[in-house]
Amino acid sequence: MNWSAALFTAGIWWLLATGWLLLRPRPHSPQLSLLAVRLLQDLIPGLLLALLMGRLL
């Protein structure tokens, strides 16, 4: 398993997910906890993609 490729892929996924959430229009009552929950929901697919990329490379 190529751990450097897995960590790189997870980092890129996390960066893109964060940018995507921050560029979207904000609701009337922005709460930091809602942003954190949505980022954690993006963490699971990012980790799965990272494990897949680490396994393939």
N, CA, C and O atoms as CSV, one atom per row, in Angstrom:
chain,resi,resn,atom,element,x,y,z
A,1,MET,N,N,0.842,-1.178,0.000
A,1,MET,CA,C,0.000,0.000,0.000
A,1,MET,C,C,0.885,1.238,0.000
A,1,MET,O,O,1.832,1.343,0.779
A,2,ASN,N,N,0.566,2.153,-0.868
A,2,ASN,CA,C,1.313,3.393,-0.981
A,2,ASN,C,C,0.643,4.445,-0.098
A,2,ASN,O,O,-0.318,5.094,-0.512
A,3,TRP,N,N,1.156,4.606,1.114
A,3,TRP,CA,C,0.526,5.496,2.083
A,3,TRP,C,C,0.671,6.952,1.706
A,3,TRP,O,O,-0.210,7.754,2.016
A,4,SER,N,N,1.753,7.316,1.047
A,4,SER,CA,C,1.911,8.720,0.653
A,4,SER,C,C,0.856,9.111,-0.375
A,4,SER,O,O,0.319,10.217,-0.313
A,5,ALA,N,N,0.551,8.224,-1.318
A,5,ALA,CA,C,-0.508,8.515,-2.294
A,5,ALA,C,C,-1.864,8.575,-1.618
A,5,ALA,O,O,-2.698,9.406,-1.978
A,6,ALA,N,N,-2.098,7.706,-0.643
A,6,ALA,CA,C,-3.374,7.713,0.074
A,6,ALA,C,C,-3.550,9.011,0.863
A,6,ALA,O,O,-4.625,9.610,0.829
A,7,LEU,N,N,-2.530,9.443,1.557
A,7,LEU,CA,C,-2.625,10.681,2.330
A,7,LEU,C,C,-2.749,11.898,1.424
A,7,LEU,O,O,-3.474,12.837,1.753
A,8,PHE,N,N,-2.059,11.899,0.294
A,8,PHE,CA,C,-2.158,12.997,-0.652
A,8,PHE,C,C,-3.577,13.093,-1.211
A,8,PHE,O,O,-4.134,14.186,-1.308
A,9,THR,N,N,-4.160,11.958,-1.578
A,9,THR,CA,C,-5.517,11.943,-2.120
A,9,THR,C,C,-6.524,12.412,-1.078
A,9,THR,O,O,-7.434,13.177,-1.397
A,10,ALA,N,N,-6.373,11.963,0.158
A,10,ALA,CA,C,-7.280,12.395,1.224
A,10,ALA,C,C,-7.148,13.896,1.469
A,10,ALA,O,O,-8.150,14.573,1.700
A,11,GLY,N,N,-5.942,14.417,1.421
A,11,GLY,CA,C,-5.734,15.848,1.617
A,11,GLY,C,C,-6.346,16.680,0.513
A,11,GLY,O,O,-6.948,17.720,0.778
A,12,ILE,N,N,-6.198,16.235,-0.720
A,12,ILE,CA,C,-6.786,16.960,-1.845
A,12,ILE,C,C,-8.313,16.927,-1.744
A,12,ILE,O,O,-8.975,17.939,-1.974
A,13,TRP,N,N,-8.868,15.764,-1.401
A,13,TRP,CA,C,-10.322,15.648,-1.248
A,13,TRP,C,C,-10.826,16.593,-0.169
A,13,TRP,O,O,-11.825,17.285,-0.366
A,14,TRP,N,N,-10.146,16.627,0.965
A,14,TRP,CA,C,-10.545,17.485,2.087
A,14,TRP,C,C,-10.463,18.960,1.685
A,14,TRP,O,O,-11.347,19.745,2.028
A,15,LEU,N,N,-9.412,19.335,0.964
A,15,LEU,CA,C,-9.245,20.716,0.519
A,15,LEU,C,C,-10.361,21.115,-0.443
A,15,LEU,O,O,-10.935,22.196,-0.308
A,16,LEU,N,N,-10.671,20.262,-1.404
A,16,LEU,CA,C,-11.736,20.570,-2.351
A,16,LEU,C,C,-13.108,20.616,-1.679
A,16,LEU,O,O,-13.931,21.469,-2.013
A,17,ALA,N,N,-13.359,19.716,-0.744
A,17,ALA,CA,C,-14.640,19.719,-0.025
A,17,ALA,C,C,-14.790,20.986,0.808
A,17,ALA,O,O,-15.876,21.563,0.868
A,18,THR,N,N,-13.722,21.418,1.444
A,18,THR,CA,C,-13.770,22.640,2.242
A,18,THR,C,C,-14.022,23.847,1.349
A,18,THR,O,O,-14.857,24.693,1.667
A,19,GLY,N,N,-13.310,23.928,0.244
A,19,GLY,CA,C,-13.516,25.033,-0.692
A,19,GLY,C,C,-14.924,25.054,-1.253
A,19,GLY,O,O,-15.526,26.118,-1.391
A,20,TRP,N,N,-15.452,23.879,-1.578
A,20,TRP,CA,C,-16.805,23.785,-2.111
A,20,TRP,C,C,-17.830,24.291,-1.102
A,20,TRP,O,O,-18.744,25.035,-1.459
A,21,LEU,N,N,-17.678,23.889,0.153
A,21,LEU,CA,C,-18.633,24.321,1.174
A,21,LEU,C,C,-18.524,25.812,1.468
A,21,LEU,O,O,-19.529,26.469,1.736
A,22,LEU,N,N,-17.317,26.341,1.420
A,22,LEU,CA,C,-17.147,27.761,1.727
A,22,LEU,C,C,-17.605,28.660,0.584
A,22,LEU,O,O,-17.965,29.812,0.826
A,23,LEU,N,N,-17.602,28.168,-0.647
A,23,LEU,CA,C,-18.024,28.977,-1.789
A,23,LEU,C,C,-19.535,28.943,-2.024
A,23,LEU,O,O,-20.066,29.765,-2.771
A,24,ARG,N,N,-20.218,28.010,-1.397
A,24,ARG,CA,C,-21.671,27.933,-1.555
A,24,ARG,C,C,-22.339,29.093,-0.813
A,24,ARG,O,O,-21.780,29.622,0.148
A,25,PRO,N,N,-23.520,29.484,-1.255
A,25,PRO,CA,C,-24.230,30.556,-0.532
A,25,PRO,C,C,-24.537,30.121,0.895
A,25,PRO,O,O,-24.926,28.980,1.144
A,26,ARG,N,N,-24.359,31.039,1.809
A,26,ARG,CA,C,-24.576,30.738,3.226
A,26,ARG,C,C,-26.049,30.875,3.592
A,26,ARG,O,O,-26.740,31.749,3.068
A,27,PRO,N,N,-26.530,30.024,4.482
A,27,PRO,CA,C,-27.918,30.186,4.962
A,27,PRO,C,C,-28.029,31.421,5.846
A,27,PRO,O,O,-27.028,32.062,6.165
A,28,HIS,N,N,-29.245,31.743,6.233
A,28,HIS,CA,C,-29.468,32.948,7.030
A,28,HIS,C,C,-28.788,32.886,8.383
A,28,HIS,O,O,-28.338,33.915,8.888
A,29,SER,N,N,-28.700,31.718,8.979
A,29,SER,CA,C,-28.055,31.585,10.287
A,29,SER,C,C,-26.858,30.626,10.158
A,29,SER,O,O,-26.970,29.442,10.475
A,30,PRO,N,N,-25.727,31.142,9.695
A,30,PRO,CA,C,-24.566,30.254,9.542
A,30,PRO,C,C,-24.033,29.811,10.905
A,30,PRO,O,O,-23.808,30.625,11.801
A,31,GLN,N,N,-23.844,28.530,11.030
A,31,GLN,CA,C,-23.303,27.983,12.271
A,31,GLN,C,C,-22.062,27.184,11.931
A,31,GLN,O,O,-22.045,26.425,10.962
A,32,LEU,N,N,-21.039,27.355,12.720
A,32,LEU,CA,C,-19.792,26.639,12.484
A,32,LEU,C,C,-19.975,25.144,12.674
A,32,LEU,O,O,-19.302,24.353,12.014
A,33,SER,N,N,-20.875,24.743,13.565
A,33,SER,CA,C,-21.068,23.316,13.805
A,33,SER,C,C,-21.664,22.620,12.575
A,33,SER,O,O,-21.325,21.471,12.291
A,34,LEU,N,N,-22.542,23.304,11.852
A,34,LEU,CA,C,-23.098,22.724,10.643
A,34,LEU,C,C,-22.019,22.519,9.587
A,34,LEU,O,O,-22.020,21.508,8.885
A,35,LEU,N,N,-21.109,23.463,9.473
A,35,LEU,CA,C,-20.003,23.334,8.526
A,35,LEU,C,C,-19.119,22.156,8.907
A,35,LEU,O,O,-18.681,21.404,8.036
A,36,ALA,N,N,-18.854,21.988,10.188
A,36,ALA,CA,C,-18.019,20.878,10.644
A,36,ALA,C,C,-18.688,19.538,10.372
A,36,ALA,O,O,-18.015,18.587,9.976
A,37,VAL,N,N,-19.986,19.444,10.573
A,37,VAL,CA,C,-20.707,18.191,10.321
A,37,VAL,C,C,-20.660,17.859,8.841
A,37,VAL,O,O,-20.450,16.703,8.474
A,38,ARG,N,N,-20.852,18.849,7.987
A,38,ARG,CA,C,-20.824,18.601,6.554
A,38,ARG,C,C,-19.433,18.220,6.081
A,38,ARG,O,O,-19.293,17.405,5.170
A,39,LEU,N,N,-18.405,18.794,6.682
A,39,LEU,CA,C,-17.040,18.405,6.318
A,39,LEU,C,C,-16.741,16.983,6.754
A,39,LEU,O,O,-16.060,16.245,6.043
A,40,LEU,N,N,-17.246,16.590,7.919
A,40,LEU,CA,C,-17.042,15.217,8.370
A,40,LEU,C,C,-17.770,14.224,7.483
A,40,LEU,O,O,-17.307,13.097,7.306
A,41,GLN,N,N,-18.903,14.625,6.923
A,41,GLN,CA,C,-19.606,13.757,5.990
A,41,GLN,C,C,-18.795,13.562,4.719
A,41,GLN,O,O,-18.902,12.517,4.077
A,42,ASP,N,N,-17.993,14.539,4.345
A,42,ASP,CA,C,-17.125,14.401,3.176
A,42,ASP,C,C,-15.853,13.638,3.500
A,42,ASP,O,O,-15.140,13.212,2.591
A,43,LEU,N,N,-15.560,13.461,4.760
A,43,LEU,CA,C,-14.337,12.768,5.141
A,43,LEU,C,C,-14.390,11.286,4.794
A,43,LEU,O,O,-13.384,10.723,4.362
A,44,ILE,N,N,-15.517,10.655,4.968
A,44,ILE,CA,C,-15.631,9.213,4.723
A,44,ILE,C,C,-15.374,8.867,3.252
A,44,ILE,O,O,-14.566,7.979,2.982
A,45,PRO,N,N,-16.042,9.544,2.274
A,45,PRO,CA,C,-15.706,9.211,0.883
A,45,PRO,C,C,-14.268,9.556,0.532
A,45,PRO,O,O,-13.645,8.876,-0.284
A,46,GLY,N,N,-13.739,10.606,1.144
A,46,GLY,CA,C,-12.349,10.977,0.880
A,46,GLY,C,C,-11.380,9.911,1.357
A,46,GLY,O,O,-10.410,9.595,0.669
A,47,LEU,N,N,-11.640,9.361,2.525
A,47,LEU,CA,C,-10.772,8.303,3.035
A,47,LEU,C,C,-10.884,7.031,2.209
A,47,LEU,O,O,-9.888,6.346,1.975
A,48,LEU,N,N,-12.103,6.714,1.765
A,48,LEU,CA,C,-12.265,5.542,0.908
A,48,LEU,C,C,-11.539,5.724,-0.424
A,48,LEU,O,O,-10.902,4.793,-0.918
A,49,LEU,N,N,-11.635,6.910,-0.999
A,49,LEU,CA,C,-10.920,7.200,-2.243
A,49,LEU,C,C,-9.416,7.138,-2.011
A,49,LEU,O,O,-8.678,6.639,-2.860
A,50,ALA,N,N,-8.966,7.631,-0.888
A,50,ALA,CA,C,-7.532,7.602,-0.574
A,50,ALA,C,C,-7.035,6.179,-0.430
A,50,ALA,O,O,-5.955,5.849,-0.919
A,51,LEU,N,N,-7.809,5.325,0.237
A,51,LEU,CA,C,-7.404,3.929,0.377
A,51,LEU,C,C,-7.368,3.217,-0.981
A,51,LEU,O,O,-6.484,2.401,-1.241
A,52,LEU,N,N,-8.332,3.536,-1.832
A,52,LEU,CA,C,-8.350,2.965,-3.175
A,52,LEU,C,C,-7.140,3.417,-3.979
A,52,LEU,O,O,-6.486,2.599,-4.625
A,53,MET,N,N,-6.835,4.710,-3.947
A,53,MET,CA,C,-5.677,5.214,-4.693
A,53,MET,C,C,-4.374,4.659,-4.130
A,53,MET,O,O,-3.457,4.332,-4.883
A,54,GLY,N,N,-4.295,4.556,-2.814
A,54,GLY,CA,C,-3.099,3.990,-2.205
A,54,GLY,C,C,-2.911,2.525,-2.562
A,54,GLY,O,O,-1.779,2.061,-2.695
A,55,ARG,N,N,-3.986,1.806,-2.717
A,55,ARG,CA,C,-3.917,0.392,-3.075
A,55,ARG,C,C,-3.542,0.210,-4.537
A,55,ARG,O,O,-2.796,-0.707,-4.880
A,56,LEU,N,N,-4.064,1.091,-5.409
A,56,LEU,CA,C,-3.796,0.959,-6.840
A,56,LEU,C,C,-2.399,1.410,-7.229
A,56,LEU,O,O,-1.814,0.866,-8.167
A,57,LEU,N,N,-1.855,2.392,-6.528
A,57,LEU,CA,C,-0.531,2.924,-6.908
A,57,LEU,C,C,0.597,2.205,-6.232
A,57,LEU,O,O,1.762,2.539,-6.452
